[in-house]
Structure formats: structure tokens, C-alpha cells
Amino acid sequence: MQRILFILLLASSLHAQQFTTWSLNENLPQSQVFAMCEDAKGYLWLGTQGGGVCRFDGIRFDVFTTTEGLPSNYIQAVYEDHRGRLWVGTNGGLCFFDGKRFQNLPFPAAAIPTVYGFLQTDNDRVLVGTSDGLWQFNFQTQKLNRLSVDVSVDHEDVYVLHASHNAIWMGAQTGLWRLSEGKKAVNLSAKNKMVAGPVYAITSIDSSIFYVNFGKGIVQVLPKTLQAKAAKYHPELEHTVCLAVQQDGTLWAGGQSNGLFHLSSDGNNILEHITESEGLPHNHVRVLLHDHNQRFWVGTSGGGFAHMGSQAFRRYDRSHGLPGARVYALADDKSDRLWISGSQNGLAVLDSTGIRFSGIDTGFLQGVKTRSLALDNSGNLWAGTEGKGVMAVTGGGRQFFRKDNGFLPSDFVNKIVAGPHGEVWVGTSEGLVSIGWRDSTYVRAMYTVREGLPSASVTAMQFDKQGRLWFGTAFGHVGYLFNGRVEKYLKTGKHPSPPWR
């Protein structure tokens, strides 16, 4: 398969949302995704209606069903607690996954309830919302017990639990409840004399709580006064079942038949309405999730799930001036130009006028793979090759750093990164080198196995916020350099495969 360069350009229109969808054709076992969560390792967990639970790494699905110990393949909730356990709520009870196996937890009740939601309140307790009221799991006793909230709700459906403003907010069949330690539970719907509908979703923004009063629309609550106010009525929002807050404080709402809505931070105004016509996989939206990178995921009933972004891809290939189909390295400079190493044909540059061959290397990079490009603090371009060492393009012309002139332990360069003090770091097949400018000349510091590298071939480097240079080797070692000393960190194996992020 040819390697094609894709340049990511921001879409100019608010409505130019792009969806990447996974459903049955992508090996999702069932197309109704009713629950999602991201775990601490970056995996996305998906709860389906009949296909069990899936762990998604961005490419593959690991599927878990009743065969692996789930009480039911119809999943209503997935949740990771502070201990890293994954809780799964199903139509036939609940279980948790400790990384090795699923453990079912029996309910001390005549009938096994449907489990809709979870919330960990401290290190020892997880609240469980069910079709038979509110329950609590105690890690110390390893048992489930019923919690009494109010006689009117103790055996009713509890759909969602949300912690905010020093209280727990509970969405139930009888409306929204506030639970606060040492205080009597308050039904916000009754307190504010509102017609109560089932509450399927709750979220919070700054000083407000928002919830869905199903059949009526979205309601805003002020936690300090417990006053509730219905947002501006929009008939399209009557059957909303899920809410999410975007980083800028605006709201997203998904419903049973009308697709996805982007709302103002007070819930009053519809900023954007997205349906199947705009690429949404299905108009029945069941669950919304912002992951730790603020990527936005949408789970639907019938269309699988999708990642939504406001970015579009523009493709460049040879017909646009790219030197070849194989792109080995990229680097952007302070003039918003993108430098491109392609197919052993030297360097090209992309700017507002398009792609053109640069000729800056005067043929030195022809016939050799340029594996890495970097710009130092002075704007000088550095190119690392597979067999010809390093070339730097500076204000004084081209400079060459090789094994035969004493600067490199090997001419096979894997990676170049710019350092915080104007120096450049070069990872080679035989060690690591720092090249800097001092007293009108280039100086270098070399680190090989003799200086403490766990293995010679350095393939990856990255500075952290403390100024340490982290490195990875071809044999799976990870370590860092600090104050001129090599610190070995861990051995990951010959071919590390970190969890998808």
C-alpha cells in the first residue's frame, strides 16, 4: 500500500463536521451502542444491545459476552472506578472486570434488576442505579445493599448518577433528586412544581446543573438555591436522552429520533443540528463522550458509533508536486511552511502556493532516505539520513555531521529533535548525540552503551516539561537523560505496543 501524505486543514464552516464511523462492517458485533467510557489506559469500552461489551483500541475490537462471564449481552452502562475496575451494567445484573476476568455480583433481591448507571463516591463504595432503586457496593464487605432515598423512589428506576457541587444528583423515573450527606433527599422536580418526566441525563457547567426532563426538554438548576428553570422550548429536544459538555462550555444533546444538537451554554439556543444528512451514522443517538483528548464520540442505536471532528483531510500526492508516494519525515517552520522528505528524492516544501521541490540540499539527499527533519531554535533545518549522516541548513550554508568527521557514532540516523537550549539531539543506530554551537564552533556530546544507554539504536526521543530527554530504543528500552546522565527507566519488550490514545 502506498504511503500518502494527508495534510489536516480546519474546516471553514461550523457545519462541516466529519464523522468516522464503526459499525457491523468494521466488526462491531452489534450496531446499537448504548454505553461508552474511556479507561485510564486510553481504551474505549462500548456497551451494545445483544453483542456484549467491546474494548476498542482504535483499530480492533475485543468482544466480551456471556461466554466470558457477562450476566447478559444487553449492556446499559460501562464505568471505570478509581481502582481501574470496569463496571458493566446489564439487563440481567452487574459485574466488574479486573483486567483478567469478569466477576458477577449477586443482588440480594427476589428479581435481578436492570443496571443503568454507576458512580464511585469514595475508595470503598460505588453507587449503582437500577430498575429497583439505588444500591451500593462496599469494597470492604464485597456486598451490594439497598440505599433508601425516599419511599417514592426506593423501588423506581434510577437511570443516571452525577457528582457535582458537593452533592450527588440522581436521575430517576420520578425526576431529578439531590442527595447530600447529612441532609434529606430533595426531589427538584417537585420542589420547583414542574411536571416530572424520567431523567436520563445530567451534566454540569460552572455554577449550573443541566438535566433532561424527558418529554419536556432541558432544565437548568442552580445548586445553591435549588431553583430550576426550563431552557427555551424546542420540540426537537423533547426526547433527548444524553448530554455532554464541550470544552468551551457549550452543550451537546442527543435524542431518540432527531439526531445531534449543539446548544449554547445556557441550553436556550440551538447552534447546530446534525443528522444523517450531515454524516451522522443514525438519528437515534444514545450516548455521548468526550475523551481525555477532547475527541467527541457518538453512540447510536442502529448505526454503531462514530468519532466526530471539525476537520477535513486534503490529500497531496505526486500530481500536486510531492516528490514521491513515500513520505518519511515532516517539519513545520516559523513561516508556516511544511518541509517534506519524500521517496529518496530530496526535500519539498508546502506553503500557501502549494508543493514545490526545494533544492535546498543541492542533491545531497537524492538517493537516500531522510528519516527525520527538525527545526532548531534559530530556525535552522536539520535532516537525518539513513547512511549519510546529518545535514544542517543554516545561515552560513550547509553543514554536515558524520561518523568520519567525529560527530556521530553512526551515519544511520533514526530521529532528530531540537533541544530547549539551541542544541539538536540525534538518535542513531549506535547511540545518541547532542550537537550544539559554542565559541563559534560546533561541539558534541555522545552517549552510547559505554555511557549507559541500555541499547544502542535510539529510535524515538521527546523532551518533558522538566527538561528531561526521554528516549526509546529498537529493543524496547525506555529511559531519559538529565544533567548529562543516562537513567534507565523500563524494558517494554522488543516490539512495544502501547495502548491506543
WOMO-V313353 format. One record per backbone hydrogen bond with DSSP energy under -1.0 kcal/mol. CO is the residue of the C=O (numbers start at 0). NH is the residue of the N-H. Records with the same first field share a line. If there is no record, write none. Layout:
CO = NH  NH
This chain:
4 = 315
6 = 313
8 = 311
12 = 15
14 = 16
17 = 308
19 = 306
21 = 304
22 = 25  27
23 = 26
30 = 301  303
31 = 48
34 = 46
36 = 44
38 = 41
42 = 38
43 = 55
44 = 36
45 = 53
46 = 33  34
47 = 49  74
51 = 47
52 = 63
53 = 45
54 = 61
55 = 43
59 = 56
61 = 54
63 = 52
64 = 67  69
72 = 49  51
73 = 90
76 = 88
78 = 86
80 = 83
84 = 80
85 = 96
86 = 78
87 = 94
88 = 75  76
89 = 114
92 = 89
93 = 104
94 = 87
95 = 102
96 = 85
100 = 97
102 = 95
106 = 108
113 = 130
116 = 128
118 = 126
123 = 138
124 = 120  121
125 = 136
126 = 118
127 = 134
128 = 115  116
129 = 157
132 = 129
133 = 146
134 = 127
135 = 144
136 = 125
137 = 141
142 = 137
144 = 135
149 = 152  153
152 = 155
155 = 132
156 = 172
159 = 170
161 = 168
166 = 163
167 = 178
168 = 161
169 = 176
170 = 158  159
171 = 174  198
174 = 171
175 = 187
176 = 169
177 = 185
178 = 167
179 = 182
185 = 177
186 = 190
187 = 191
188 = 193
189 = 192
197 = 213
200 = 211
202 = 209
204 = 207
207 = 204
208 = 220
209 = 202
210 = 218
211 = 213
212 = 215  216
216 = 212
217 = 230
218 = 210
219 = 228
220 = 208
221 = 225
226 = 221
228 = 219
233 = 236
234 = 237
236 = 239
237 = 214
238 = 255
241 = 253
243 = 251
245 = 248
249 = 245
250 = 262
251 = 243
252 = 260
253 = 240  241
254 = 284
258 = 254
259 = 273
260 = 252
261 = 270  271
262 = 250
263 = 266
268 = 263
271 = 261
273 = 259
274 = 277  279
275 = 278
282 = 258
283 = 300
286 = 298
288 = 296
290 = 293
294 = 290
295 = 307
296 = 288
297 = 305
298 = 285  286
299 = 32
303 = 299
304 = 21
305 = 297
306 = 19
308 = 17
309 = 10
311 = 8
313 = 6
316 = 319  321
317 = 320
325 = 342
328 = 340
330 = 338
332 = 335
336 = 332
337 = 349
338 = 330
339 = 347
340 = 327
341 = 344
343 = 366
345 = 341
346 = 357
347 = 339
348 = 355
349 = 337
350 = 353
353 = 350
355 = 348
358 = 361
360 = 363
362 = 365
364 = 367
368 = 385
371 = 383
373 = 381
375 = 378
379 = 375
380 = 392
381 = 373
382 = 390
383 = 370  371
384 = 386  412
388 = 384
389 = 400
390 = 382
391 = 398
392 = 380
393 = 396
396 = 393
398 = 391
400 = 389
401 = 406  407
402 = 405
410 = 386  388
411 = 428
414 = 426
416 = 424
418 = 421
422 = 418
423 = 434
424 = 416
425 = 432
426 = 413  414
427 = 457
430 = 427
431 = 446
432 = 425
433 = 444
434 = 423
435 = 442
440 = 437
442 = 435
444 = 433
446 = 431
447 = 452
448 = 451
456 = 473
459 = 471
461 = 469
463 = 466
467 = 463
468 = 480
469 = 461
470 = 478
471 = 458  459
472 = 475
475 = 491
476 = 472
477 = 488  489
478 = 470
479 = 486
480 = 468
481 = 484
484 = 481
486 = 479
489 = 477
